[in-house]
Amino acid sequence: MTRPSPLSLVSILLTALLLQACGPAVVGGAAVGTATLIHDRRTSGTVVDDQRIEFEAASAIDAAADLKDKVRVSATSYNRVLLLTGQAPNAALRARIEALVRPIQGVRRVVNAIILGPPAELSEISHDTWITTKVKTALTKIDLPDFDPLRVKVVTEQGVVYLMGLVTREEARAVVEKVRYVDGVKKVVKIFEYIEPKTP
């Protein structure tokens, strides 16, 4: 089965966004609801780019024969910052993965958080998913003007929580303070980009 080209994916998403007032648009297997876009501080074009970057990164890693069955890697893009998480058996393959994704069009920065070691087992992956769920729930309890928990991207790998998003410094402090006390969280890593708060 042939994969659609990145340009085709972008065209599909843009068409869907224009035609659908309330329903979700799907690109690269992920749904992008128009309600989410309204609350997102990224532009719609950047949201599309992030979806494309994730798709191209996953495709590049999947197509590399020397990586097959040796690594377990996830690629998450937010505001064109690409986070790599997962496991690789050695530093050479870890660097190889970064080299594969760095040239992807639109990527401004790569954060390589791949851990050296064997691929995580299903029980570890499930535990990380549960931690992510608890973190997202905790974020809904932050009481700050104009704060929207949907603007924070949460990625958990072996108990380490990575936080991405466009936030004010006050929001970042509140988010980290809330997340660090969530049961199961071993460490919090900020990959935030900071914006100036709105003036009254």
N, C-alpha and C positions, 0 to 999 in steps of 0.2 A: 504494500500500500504506500503510495507516495504522499509525502507531507506537503501541505500548502506552503507556498512561499511566504516569507514575512510580509511582503507587500500585499499579498492577498489577504492575510490576516488583518492587517491594518485597515484595508478597504472594507472588509466584512464588519469590523467593529464600528467604524465610522458610520456606515450605512445603518447598522442596527441602532446606534445612538440617535441618529436623525429620525428614524422611523418609529421608534418606540418611546412613548411618553413616560410610561411607568414600569414597563417590564424590564427584565435583565437582558443585557447583551452578553454574548459568550465569545471569548477568544482564547485560544490556547488551552481550552478546557476549564477556564475560570470565568465565573459570572461577574459582570460589572453592572450593578444596578444604577439607574439614574439617580435614585435617592442618595446612594453612596457618593456619586460624583458631585452632587450639590454640596455635601458636607466636606468634601475633600479639599485640602488646601493646594493640591497639585492641579495643574491645568488638565483638561480632558486629553490634550495631546500628550502630556507626560504620563498620564495613566495608561494610554495606549502604548507608549514607548516601553513602560515598565512591563506590561504584559508580553510585548514582543521580545524584550531582552530576556525575560525568564524562559520563554519558549526556545529562543535561539541558544541560550546557555545549556538548557537541558538536552537539546538536540545535539549540540557539539560534544557534550560529555558522553552521551549515549552512543554516538557514532565512532568514538575513539576506541579502536580495537585493543589497544594496550591497557585500557582502563576497565574493560569488561570483566565483571565478576570480582574485581579487586577493590573497588571503591563504592561508597554510598554517599552521594552528595546531593544537596538541595541548593537551588539558586533562587534567591529572593531579591527582587529589585524594587526600590522605592526612591522616587525622584532621581532615577538613573544611577543610584548607588547600588552596586550589586554585592550582596552578601552571600558568601559560600559557607555552608555548614555541612557537617557530616564527618566521615572518616576516610582516611587513606592509609595504606600500610607503611608508607615511607615519605620522606621529605621530597624526593624527586617527583613522585606522582602528585603530591600536593601542589608543587610548583607547576607541574604539567597542566593540571586542571585550570589553574589561574591563567596560564599562558593561552589556553584555548578560549577563555571567555573574555579576556581583556580587550581583544580587537573588535568585539561586537559593537556595531554602530550605536552611538548614543550613550554608552557606558562612561560615566564621568570618573568613577572610582570603584575599585574592587576591594572589599574587605574579606580577606581570606581567613576564615575561622575554622577551617577544616582541622580536625584533631587527628593525630597520628595514632593508628590502632586499627583493630578489626572492625568490620561493619557492626553497627548497633543491632542488638537482637530485638525481636518484635516486642518483648516485654518492656524494653527501654524506650522504644518508639512510642508505645502506648502511654507510658508514664509521662513522657514529654508532652504528648498531646493533652493529657489531663492537666498538667501544669499550665499549659497555654490557656486552656479553658478557664482555669481558676484565676489566672492573671487578668484575662479580659473581663471577667466578672468583677474583680477588684477595681479595675479602672473605672467602672461605671459608678463607683462610690466617691470619686474625686469631685469635690465641690469647688469649682473655679469658674469665673465668668468666661463664657465662650469656649470652654473646654469640651471637646467631643472625643470620647474614647475610641471611636472608629478611625480617628486620625493617627492612632498609634498602631504600627505593625509589630506584632509579637511573634518571635521565632524562638523555640526552645530546643536545645540540643544537649542531652546528657545533664539536664538540670540547670544549664546556663541559659539565661533569658537574654535575648538580643532585642533591643528596642529601636525601631526605626520610625521616622516621621518628621514632619515640619511642625515644630512646637516652639513656644516661648520658653525662656529659661525657667520661669516660674512653673510652667506646666511640666517641664522636664524634672525639676526637683520633686514636684508632687507625685509624678508617676513613679520615679525611682523609689521614693520613700514608701509608696504603697506596695510596689512589686517586691521589694526586698524582704517583706514580712510574709509573703505568700508561702505556705507550706510546700516544701520540696525544692524551692529555688536555692541553688547553690551560689550563684553569682549573677549580677546584672551588668550587662554591657550596653552602653549607650552608643548608638550610631545615629543619634538625632542630628538634624540640621536646624539651626535656630533662626527664628524670625522675630521681628520686633512686635510687641503687643500693640493692639489697636488703641488709639488715643480716644478718650471719651468724646 
